[in-house]
Amino acid sequence: MSTPETATDTALDNGEPIIDVWMQHPTLRHLSHDMFASLRRWMGMETPTEELPLELTIDTMDGGGVSIGLTAAWYGPAGDLINNDEVAAYVARYPDRLRPVAGADLSRPMEAVRELRDRVAEGFVALRLVPWLWELPPTDRLYYPLFTACVDLSIPFCTQVGHTGPLRPSETGRPIPYIDQVAIDFPELVIVCGHIGYPWTTEMIAVADKHPNVLIDTSAYATKRYPVELVGYLKGRGQDKVMFGTNYPMLTPAQALANLDDLELSAEVRAKFLSGNAQRVFGL
């Protein structure tokens, strides 16, 4: 991975707080996995052979002006790529910069529920599950005990929407019918939909409009690549519904925010987008 960039033409220049709601400090088994070959190709990255120092992640946050990052665990059918213990250890080293987001093993839903309860008691602020990793849409019955636990624990459920950049099928990322149905079944569940929903961005906006507890984060997309309909939504009726994210390390904060000023957001909307909505939704 390249050395951290210094942000130019970003919120850092204005001294604004920034919260990255979708990132992960990757283990080597996560970052070097074969399924991410497409992302490494797009980003011009070599397959790593050594663990990424946690200090590099913090330095990269500094380079993009990010004050707090929500760093998540990753669990899939073949085992964990980043486990909850590792996430807890990262946060323990930088408690003022990182907040922990739990992962879960869907194949053991009751064990996953028990662990989620324990993790929230330790300070974890959300649950993130990546449907394409399981090749199971979020309407699958294995998710529902965890959704119930999220509501009971008053934490958000974070998930991926849109096409799948890694080498896995994209069907699970459709906002309609999957997010729409989950929000109908669990109206109290706060659902944060990462990666914009492209190429179904209009569907994603419609679902966020329909359900008061459905939100969108912009992870995996630089500001210059935001679909025009998302920018219009962010500036208008969706200003309380959209949050900033990077998908670091595949995209750094400096890369993600390089053209932020070109969006011509008002000061109020910009503050909500960069940190205010995240503070409210995740209780930061």
PLY file of the C-alpha trace (Angstrom):
ply
format ascii 1.0
element vertex 284
property float x
property float y
property float z
element edge 283
property int vertex1
property int vertex2
end_header
0.00 0.00 0.00
1.22 3.50 -0.79
2.23 6.00 1.86
-0.54 8.20 3.24
-1.59 11.13 1.08
-1.97 14.63 2.37
-5.45 15.98 1.83
-5.84 18.89 -0.57
-9.13 20.63 -1.29
-10.77 18.59 1.47
-12.57 19.20 4.71
-9.22 19.01 6.48
-8.41 22.48 5.14
-11.42 23.86 6.99
-10.71 22.10 10.26
-14.04 20.25 10.10
-14.51 17.00 12.03
-14.83 13.96 9.79
-16.12 10.51 10.74
-15.48 7.57 8.42
-18.39 5.19 8.94
-17.07 2.33 6.75
-13.45 1.32 7.07
-11.44 -1.57 8.34
-7.89 -2.05 9.48
-7.19 -5.17 7.43
-5.36 -8.27 8.46
-3.09 -9.84 5.86
-5.61 -12.65 5.32
-8.22 -10.00 4.49
-6.11 -7.74 2.30
-4.47 -10.52 0.29
-7.58 -12.62 -0.33
-8.09 -13.74 -3.94
-11.60 -12.29 -4.10
-10.16 -8.77 -3.78
-7.99 -9.17 -6.89
-10.40 -6.99 -8.89
-10.19 -4.18 -6.34
-6.41 -4.35 -6.24
-6.37 -4.15 -10.04
-8.65 -1.10 -10.07
-6.61 0.66 -7.38
-3.22 -0.29 -8.83
-2.24 -2.19 -5.68
0.09 -5.15 -5.48
-0.96 -8.21 -3.48
0.45 -7.55 -0.01
2.77 -10.00 1.68
3.09 -8.36 5.11
0.69 -7.18 7.76
-0.33 -3.52 7.50
0.84 -1.56 10.57
-1.98 0.00 12.53
0.07 3.20 12.66
-0.19 3.47 8.86
-3.97 3.37 9.10
-3.95 6.16 11.69
-1.50 8.20 9.59
-3.75 7.75 6.56
-6.73 8.97 8.56
-4.67 12.01 9.54
-3.78 12.61 5.89
-7.46 12.86 5.01
-8.57 14.76 8.09
-10.55 11.87 9.58
-10.88 12.20 13.33
-12.79 8.96 14.00
-13.04 5.75 11.98
-15.56 2.94 12.52
-13.37 -0.11 12.00
-15.16 -3.40 11.43
-14.71 -7.13 11.66
-15.30 -9.42 8.67
-16.77 -12.91 8.93
-17.61 -15.24 6.06
-18.47 -18.90 5.46
-14.80 -19.86 5.34
-14.03 -18.15 8.66
-13.04 -14.73 9.84
-10.92 -12.33 7.79
-10.84 -9.80 10.65
-12.27 -11.02 13.91
-13.91 -9.14 16.77
-10.95 -9.72 19.08
-8.61 -8.11 16.55
-10.93 -5.13 16.17
-11.09 -4.71 19.94
-7.29 -4.78 20.10
-6.99 -2.06 17.43
-9.44 0.17 19.26
-7.66 -0.41 22.57
-4.48 1.01 21.02
-6.22 4.10 19.58
-9.42 4.60 21.59
-9.63 8.28 20.67
-9.48 7.55 16.92
-11.28 4.25 16.34
-14.68 2.83 17.24
-15.36 -0.92 16.96
-17.98 -2.46 14.68
-18.77 -6.13 15.23
-18.98 -8.90 12.68
-20.85 -12.17 13.06
-20.82 -15.77 11.88
-24.22 -16.25 10.24
-23.84 -20.02 10.28
-24.12 -19.93 14.11
-26.83 -17.32 14.68
-27.44 -17.87 18.39
-23.73 -17.88 19.21
-23.46 -14.76 17.09
-26.27 -13.09 19.05
-24.60 -13.90 22.37
-21.27 -12.55 21.16
-22.90 -9.41 19.78
-24.46 -8.71 23.16
-21.08 -9.16 24.84
-19.35 -6.93 22.30
-21.86 -4.11 22.67
-21.34 -4.28 26.43
-17.62 -3.78 25.68
-18.33 -0.68 23.58
-18.93 -1.92 20.02
-21.22 0.58 18.29
-22.77 -1.41 15.42
-22.99 -4.70 13.57
-21.76 -5.02 9.99
-22.55 -7.99 7.75
-21.53 -8.22 4.09
-24.19 -10.22 2.21
-22.10 -10.93 -0.89
-19.48 -12.60 1.28
-22.12 -15.11 2.41
-23.97 -15.10 -0.92
-27.12 -14.69 1.17
-29.37 -11.61 0.87
-30.23 -9.84 4.13
-33.75 -11.29 3.98
-32.36 -14.76 4.68
-33.65 -16.21 7.95
-30.11 -16.50 9.36
-29.91 -12.72 9.71
-33.13 -12.23 11.63
-31.98 -13.19 15.15
-29.18 -10.66 14.77
-31.60 -7.97 13.56
-33.71 -8.57 16.64
-30.62 -8.23 18.82
-29.61 -4.97 17.09
-33.01 -3.46 17.84
-32.87 -4.67 21.43
-29.34 -3.28 21.85
-30.13 0.00 20.05
-27.28 -0.33 17.55
-27.35 0.06 13.75
-27.03 -2.75 11.26
-24.51 -1.83 8.55
-24.49 -3.63 5.22
-23.39 -3.37 1.59
-25.65 -2.35 -1.28
-24.96 -2.12 -5.00
-22.84 -4.25 -7.26
-20.06 -6.36 -5.79
-16.59 -5.12 -6.68
-14.87 -8.27 -5.36
-15.22 -11.48 -7.34
-18.60 -12.50 -5.95
-22.17 -12.22 -7.36
-23.93 -8.85 -7.03
-27.54 -9.98 -6.55
-27.41 -9.69 -2.74
-26.71 -5.95 -3.02
-30.10 -4.94 -4.45
-31.90 -2.38 -2.27
-35.21 -3.61 -3.70
-36.40 -6.12 -2.66
-33.92 -6.91 0.11
-33.36 -3.74 2.18
-36.96 -2.74 1.57
-38.22 -6.04 2.99
-35.92 -5.98 6.02
-37.08 -2.46 6.85
-40.69 -3.59 6.62
-40.06 -6.58 8.87
-37.97 -4.57 11.36
-39.18 -0.94 11.28
-37.19 -0.12 14.43
-33.92 -1.42 12.96
-31.51 1.32 11.89
-29.99 0.16 8.59
-26.91 1.90 7.18
-26.41 0.93 3.54
-22.81 1.28 2.43
-21.44 1.77 -1.10
-24.25 4.00 -2.42
-26.18 1.20 -4.15
-24.82 1.77 -7.65
-26.11 0.84 -10.23
-29.35 0.82 -8.21
-28.77 4.24 -6.63
-32.26 5.49 -7.46
-33.72 2.40 -5.79
-31.53 3.00 -2.75
-32.75 6.59 -2.46
-36.36 5.42 -2.82
-35.90 2.90 0.00
-34.25 5.53 2.22
-37.16 7.89 1.51
-39.69 5.19 2.30
-38.23 4.04 5.61
-37.25 6.54 8.32
-34.49 4.29 9.72
-32.72 3.50 6.43
-29.62 5.56 5.62
-26.88 5.59 2.99
-23.10 5.86 3.28
-20.77 6.79 0.44
-18.00 4.28 1.10
-16.07 2.86 -1.88
-16.71 6.03 -3.93
-14.68 9.21 -4.29
-16.75 12.39 -4.30
-16.12 12.88 -8.02
-17.86 9.55 -8.69
-21.02 10.16 -6.68
-24.05 9.66 -8.95
-25.81 12.92 -9.72
-29.04 11.69 -8.14
-27.21 11.01 -4.85
-25.67 14.48 -4.83
-29.11 16.02 -5.35
-30.54 13.88 -2.55
-27.70 14.85 -0.21
-28.26 18.54 -0.88
-32.00 18.33 -0.36
-34.39 15.99 1.38
-31.67 13.42 2.13
-29.34 15.70 4.05
-30.05 13.76 7.26
-29.76 10.41 5.48
-26.28 10.34 3.91
-22.95 9.79 5.68
-19.32 9.78 4.60
-17.34 6.54 4.35
-14.21 5.39 2.53
-13.92 1.60 2.42
-10.32 2.06 3.50
-7.81 0.59 2.67
-9.23 0.20 -0.85
-9.86 3.96 -0.86
-8.11 6.42 1.44
-9.80 9.45 3.01
-7.68 11.85 0.96
-8.70 10.10 -2.24
-12.34 9.96 -1.21
-12.54 13.65 -0.33
-10.27 15.16 -2.98
-13.10 16.90 -4.86
-15.48 17.57 -1.98
-15.74 21.29 -2.70
-16.97 20.55 -6.23
-20.22 19.22 -4.70
-21.03 22.78 -3.56
-22.66 21.65 -0.33
-23.95 24.24 2.10
-22.07 24.49 5.39
-24.98 22.83 7.21
-25.25 19.90 4.80
-21.50 19.45 4.67
-21.29 19.23 8.46
-24.10 16.67 8.59
-22.53 14.60 5.82
-19.01 14.57 7.26
-19.83 13.95 10.91
-23.18 15.11 12.26
-25.31 12.29 10.88
-22.77 9.69 12.01
-22.65 11.14 15.50
-26.42 10.86 15.75
-26.83 7.43 14.18
-23.96 5.69 15.98
-24.24 7.58 19.25
-20.69 8.89 19.05
0 1
1 2
2 3
3 4
4 5
5 6
6 7
7 8
8 9
9 10
10 11
11 12
12 13
13 14
14 15
15 16
16 17
17 18
18 19
19 20
20 21
21 22
22 23
23 24
24 25
25 26
26 27
27 28
28 29
29 30
30 31
31 32
32 33
33 34
34 35
35 36
36 37
37 38
38 39
39 40
40 41
41 42
42 43
43 44
44 45
45 46
46 47
47 48
48 49
49 50
50 51
51 52
52 53
53 54
54 55
55 56
56 57
57 58
58 59
59 60
60 61
61 62
62 63
63 64
64 65
65 66
66 67
67 68
68 69
69 70
70 71
71 72
72 73
73 74
74 75
75 76
76 77
77 78
78 79
79 80
80 81
81 82
82 83
83 84
84 85
85 86
86 87
87 88
88 89
89 90
90 91
91 92
92 93
93 94
94 95
95 96
96 97
97 98
98 99
99 100
100 101
101 102
102 103
103 104
104 105
105 106
106 107
107 108
108 109
109 110
110 111
111 112
112 113
113 114
114 115
115 116
116 117
117 118
118 119
119 120
120 121
121 122
122 123
123 124
124 125
125 126
126 127
127 128
128 129
129 130
130 131
131 132
132 133
133 134
134 135
135 136
136 137
137 138
138 139
139 140
140 141
141 142
142 143
143 144
144 145
145 146
146 147
147 148
148 149
149 150
150 151
151 152
152 153
153 154
154 155
155 156
156 157
157 158
158 159
159 160
160 161
161 162
162 163
163 164
164 165
165 166
166 167
167 168
168 169
169 170
170 171
171 172
172 173
173 174
174 175
175 176
176 177
177 178
178 179
179 180
180 181
181 182
182 183
183 184
184 185
185 186
186 187
187 188
188 189
189 190
190 191
191 192
192 193
193 194
194 195
195 196
196 197
197 198
198 199
199 200
200 201
201 202
202 203
203 204
204 205
205 206
206 207
207 208
208 209
209 210
210 211
211 212
212 213
213 214
214 215
215 216
216 217
217 218
218 219
219 220
220 221
221 222
222 223
223 224
224 225
225 226
226 227
227 228
228 229
229 230
230 231
231 232
232 233
233 234
234 235
235 236
236 237
237 238
238 239
239 240
240 241
241 242
242 243
243 244
244 245
245 246
246 247
247 248
248 249
249 250
250 251
251 252
252 253
253 254
254 255
255 256
256 257
257 258
258 259
259 260
260 261
261 262
262 263
263 264
264 265
265 266
266 267
267 268
268 269
269 270
270 271
271 272
272 273
273 274
274 275
275 276
276 277
277 278
278 279
279 280
280 281
281 282
282 283
